[in-house]
Amino acid sequence: MTRKHKNPDTTIHRNDSFAAVDDYDTRMYILPYLIDEDSRNEIITEHAANPMYSGTKPGEPAPMYSNALVRLIDKLRTTPQKNKLTIVETKRWEEYTLGLLPGNRGGKVRLTDESYPTRGEAEHAIFLKRLKVLLSQYGIEM
């Protein structure tokens, strides 16, 4: 008979210190840009214009996101893997479907009903969904 090992319910196992620091960083360095609707819309517009962070062109400097957008993207990428949105190319170069990650190695990605004609549109859709979840955690409606 095999027993499943369960971690004790301690502050270390729950990773409370990381959660506290993450919450502090979010409140200090990200939410100030998102609370103001005009500022939030500027960030959304910036991401919509370049959702995949286009590459450099010869003789030109690399395009850069604003500090606010860089911080926000970094925050949105740190969600747990289980049920995290991802992009699945369902028709080569024609259709990009949103999927949900299984959260375990070897598991199957579950496809949603949402499909987009370009990868950029799919990237921006995920960005907006993750942003909405983040804002709702802090009582902000989008």
C-alpha positions in Angstrom: 0.0 0.0 0.0 1.4 3.4 -0.9 0.7 6.5 1.1 0.5 9.9 -0.4 2.6 12.3 1.5 0.8 15.5 2.5 2.8 18.6 3.5 2.0 20.0 6.9 0.0 23.2 6.9 2.7 25.6 7.9 3.6 29.1 6.7 6.7 27.7 4.9 4.7 25.0 3.1 2.0 27.5 2.1 4.7 29.9 0.9 3.2 32.8 2.9 6.3 35.0 2.7 6.3 34.9 -1.1 2.6 35.7 -1.2 3.1 38.7 1.2 6.0 40.1 -0.9 4.1 39.5 -4.1 1.1 41.3 -2.8 3.2 44.2 -1.6 5.0 44.5 -5.0 1.6 44.4 -6.8 0.1 47.1 -4.6 3.2 49.3 -4.8 4.5 48.9 -8.4 1.6 47.6 -10.5 -1.8 48.7 -9.1 -1.0 52.5 -9.2 -1.0 52.2 -13.0 -4.2 50.1 -13.1 -6.4 52.0 -10.7 -6.7 55.0 -12.9 -8.9 54.0 -15.9 -7.1 56.3 -18.4 -3.7 54.9 -17.4 -5.0 51.3 -17.5 -6.5 51.9 -21.0 -3.1 53.3 -22.2 -1.4 50.1 -21.0 -4.1 47.9 -22.7 -3.7 49.9 -25.9 0.1 49.6 -25.8 -0.2 45.8 -25.5 -2.8 45.6 -28.2 -0.5 47.4 -30.6 2.3 45.0 -30.0 1.1 41.9 -28.2 3.9 39.6 -29.2 6.8 42.2 -28.8 8.0 42.3 -32.3 11.6 41.8 -33.2 14.2 44.4 -34.1 14.8 45.7 -37.6 18.2 46.3 -39.0 19.6 49.7 -38.0 16.8 50.5 -35.6 16.8 50.2 -31.8 14.7 47.4 -30.2 11.1 48.3 -29.5 10.5 48.6 -25.8 7.4 48.3 -23.6 6.8 50.9 -21.0 7.9 50.1 -17.4 4.3 49.8 -16.4 3.5 47.2 -19.1 6.7 45.2 -18.4 5.9 44.9 -14.7 2.3 44.0 -15.5 3.3 41.3 -18.0 5.8 39.8 -15.5 3.1 39.7 -12.8 0.5 38.1 -15.1 2.9 35.4 -16.1 3.3 34.1 -12.6 0.0 32.4 -12.3 0.0 28.7 -11.4 0.2 26.2 -14.3 -3.0 24.3 -13.6 -5.7 25.9 -15.8 -3.4 28.6 -17.0 -4.4 29.9 -20.5 -2.1 29.0 -23.4 -2.3 29.2 -27.1 -2.7 26.2 -29.4 -2.2 26.6 -33.1 -5.2 24.5 -34.3 -4.9 25.4 -38.1 -1.5 26.3 -39.2 -1.1 30.0 -39.6 -4.9 30.5 -39.6 -6.4 29.6 -36.2 -5.1 30.0 -32.7 -7.3 28.5 -30.0 -7.1 29.2 -26.3 -6.4 26.1 -24.2 -6.1 25.4 -20.5 -2.9 23.7 -19.2 -3.3 20.5 -17.1 -0.9 21.5 -14.4 1.0 18.2 -14.5 3.6 16.9 -16.9 2.1 14.7 -19.6 -1.4 15.9 -19.1 -3.7 17.0 -21.9 -4.3 20.7 -22.8 -8.1 21.3 -22.8 -9.2 23.5 -25.7 -11.7 26.2 -25.2 -14.2 27.5 -27.7 -12.3 30.7 -28.2 -10.3 30.9 -31.4 -8.5 33.9 -33.1 -7.2 34.4 -36.6 -3.7 35.6 -35.5 -1.4 34.7 -32.7 -1.3 38.4 -31.7 -5.0 38.5 -31.1 -4.9 35.3 -29.0 -2.0 36.8 -27.0 -3.9 40.0 -26.3 -7.1 38.0 -25.4 -5.1 36.1 -22.7 -3.6 39.3 -21.5 -7.0 40.9 -21.0 -8.4 37.7 -19.3 -5.4 37.6 -16.8 -5.7 41.4 -16.2 -9.4 41.1 -15.4 -8.6 38.3 -12.9 -5.8 40.3 -11.3 -8.0 43.4 -11.0 -10.9 41.5 -9.5 -8.5 40.1 -6.8 -8.0 43.7 -5.7 -11.6 44.8 -6.0 -11.2 46.7 -9.3 -13.7 46.3 -12.1 -12.5 46.4 -15.7 
